[in-house]
Amino acid sequence: MLGWFAETTLVAALLAALAGLAGRFGRLGPDARHALWLVVLVKFACPPVVAWPWRLPAWPVATPRATAPVEPEAGRDDAPSLAVVAGTGAAVPRSRIAPISRPKPVNDEPGPSVVTIREIILIFWVVGTVVVVARRVVGIARFGRSVAGARPAPDWLVAEAGAIGDRLGIRPPPVLVVPVDGSPLLWCLGRPRLFVPDRLIGRLAADRWPGILAHELAHLIRRDHWVVRLELLAEAAWWWNPLFWLVRRRLRDEADRACDARVVRALPGRRFAYAEALVEVCEHLSRPSIAPPALGVGGDGASRSLEARLTMILGGPIPPRPGPRAALAVATLAALALPTWTLGQSPEPPKAEATAKPEKTVPEPAPTTPGAEAPGTTEPARDEIRPDPADLVAATLHALRDAQARLDAAMQRSRDPKDPAVVAARRRVDAYASQYRKLSRGPIQAASDEAELMRLRREGKAAEVKKGEARLDLARAVAARYEHLLKQDNAVSSEDVLHARTELKVAEADLAGKKAELAEADLRLEQARRKLPPPADRAEPAEAEADRDTAPARRRPDAVGPSSLADLRDVVELMEVQLQGKRADLRGAEAGLGQSRTKADRLKNLLNRAVIGPETFQDAEAKVQDAEVTLDRKKADVLEAEIRLKQARRRVVAEQVRLKRAIDRARVELDRVESLRKMRLIGEHPVEAARQALDDLISEQEPPR
């Protein structure tokens, strides 16, 4: 069995080297690279039960011709001392033949029982296998208990998963919300299920979920859950081999990249939302959470190789799908490498002719050499899907104009700025505008951005070095203080002193690592600056067309009409003035009605005394009726003004609430872009824009002086 371990490790190492070289220089897509690494994993999991019917050629080994002494005839002391050379029949004097050493006889008597190194290694392997399997079983059971309280996902999330499944051509598994931290994963114990942490439901926006669901469904389409089961099977036997863990890590990285490629191909218009979703999930994973279970797919790959994945998602070439040549190469490599080879043996030397009865000997094994590994075939270089930059810019501009038209139509249909259709259309316009500005930049601007990014990364590394130095000084002070207290009056225990010394060593190692990262950042910054042309040759990128097309989206406020808080307050103040005027008109109408009635009463008395005619009294009665109608109209105007004032005041309150929520969202956005800047994924401009937006909202919230 140890021989099988050694042979499989050697062959797997050759296969891993071949897969790594093919993936690095062969311009293969992530699906093809994943298939090559899968061959290495299958080699680990394949038992030694399949062997080729032929043997590998062995190195030729020179064997000396054996000679057998010719015994003299009995009773003749003068017999010539001759020897016959085997294979020739020629007799030569015995003095010219070198003496032949006979093999030592084997002792048939049983000796004391001794445990060999082979048995010790096998016992260690069995114990380790039992421990690894038990640990995996306990981990799976613990995760099963933690998700026992899973509940069905919201209807909108289930509907979104169904829509994504229809687009990808697969029936989505049940979507459940679990009360644990982590990232969404495909649980493959029994029937596959899609688990979504409950904290991510409220943390991620609605436009982030299509990419996440498409990524997990891509794992299901690719049958990655079966690969995870094969990893568990191989881990039980190869837990001690570092090469197995390397292969496992590369498999999961390539699986995530292949799923990213499927998401980009299925949702080409949601690249930005998907990239932002990955970053937000990584921020969520930066906090302590339950480790992903062994049978989970996609739960721990969101934060690995994040920069390379974001580069491919946001603007890199879409990796090609594996073609028939890639499948043929992988099949040929698997057919040549997976069966167990039988090493060839050198031909046995002829047995020496002897008249005496041979003793029982232990035959020495014939020297052999390991056979050469069967050469694998790799897929020839294929042209990557690289669209023309001019066509890509034109397509992005067309999409931007279409998104702007949809935003205008949505705002005409709904005057509510918080309408989901308006919000989604505005986000689509902002995404396409950002992509257009990015694509319209020339190579000089791209090199300048890269140099700026490297500079910011270098500043971050320098800040980390300063932080590490401060931590080291603190650890030294704490360690010295503890040692002083221990020597003085034993105020602290020796365990505390040992812990302080350990913290000091950890701080020293961490500072050394940070300094190495700072040196690497300096080198990368110098390389990025070398790519920049002289200052005289630089030119600012032309973005007039992008500014013209995206200006309406930037000028348009978050609400339609007088929706800003200052405008609403002005409207309320104007309505209060108008209400006061209408109330004054109402009081004037009441006074006019009183005067008309008094005059009508006086004319009535005069009519009773026959001083005036009835026509004069009728005119006075008509004026009273007109005054009553005017009074009723004024009362209606006052009531309408009061209602409008109440509505305006409610709008002020609603706008204050909306503005408060907008400030909260702006603060969250500022924290997010600052975290992205700390991760060296963006530059300083998005942070300044987010900070300016927050300042504008705060200034809008303040009442006018």
Secondary structure, 3 states (H helix, E strand, C coil): CHHHHHHHHHHHHHHHHHHHHHHHHCCCCHHHHHHHHHHHHHHHHCCCCCEEEEEECCCCCCCCCCEEECCCCCCCCCCCCEEEECCCCCEEEHHHCCCCCCCCECCCCCCCCCCCHHHHHHHHHHHHHHHHHHHHHHHHHHHHHHCCCCEECCHHHHHHHHHHHHHHCCCCCCEEEECCCCCCEEECCCCCEEEEEHHHHHHCCHHHHHHHHHHHHHHHHCCHHHHHHHHHHHHHHHCCCHHHHHHHHHHHHHHHHHHHHHHHHHCHHHHHHHHHHHHHHHHHHCCCCCCCCCCEECCCCCCCCHHHHHHHHHCCCECCCCCHHHHHHHHHHHHHHCCEEEECCCCCCCCCCCCCCCCCECCCCCCCCCCCCCCCCCCCCCCCECCCHHHHHHHHHHHHHHHHHHHHHHHHHCCCCCCHHHHHHHHHHHHHHHHHHHHCCCHHHHHHHHHHHHHHHHHHHHHHHHHHHHHHHHHHHHHHHHHHHHHHCCCCCHHHHHHHHHHHHHHHHHHHHHHHHHHHHHHHHHHHHHCCCCHHHCCCCCCHHHHHHHHHHHHCCCCCCCCCHHHHHHHHHHHHHHHHHHHHHHHHHHHHHHHHHHHHHHHHHHHHCCCCCHHHHHHHHHHHHHHHHHHHHHHHHHHHHHHHHHHHHHHHHHHHHHHHHHHHHHHHHHHHHHHHHHCCCCCHHHHHHHHHHHHHHHHHHCCCC
